[in-house]
Amino acid sequence: MINKHYYAPKQLAGLTVNPSLHFVYLAGCDSGTLRQEWEKAFAPAHVYTYDRLTAVAEHAWWLWTEGPEAVRELP
């Protein structure tokens, strides 16, 4: 049995973001439609998300090819 948990940015309101958090990758399809809310919820971390449907293979490809460079470029 797979437990699925879905959260909205507003559910993070009032929580303290770890100051060591620099990057958040949201793999949920269409999570980018709330990009500004996610960025506010995880500030000052950089948030990477998609505003469309995405396949698992696309996430794996990004994590393998573009992800390492994106993380290296973080301040």
Secondary structure, DSSP 8 states (H G I E B T S, - for coil): --------GGGGTT----TT--EEE--STTGGGGHHHHHHHHTTSEEE--SS---HHHHHHHHHHTHHHHHHT--
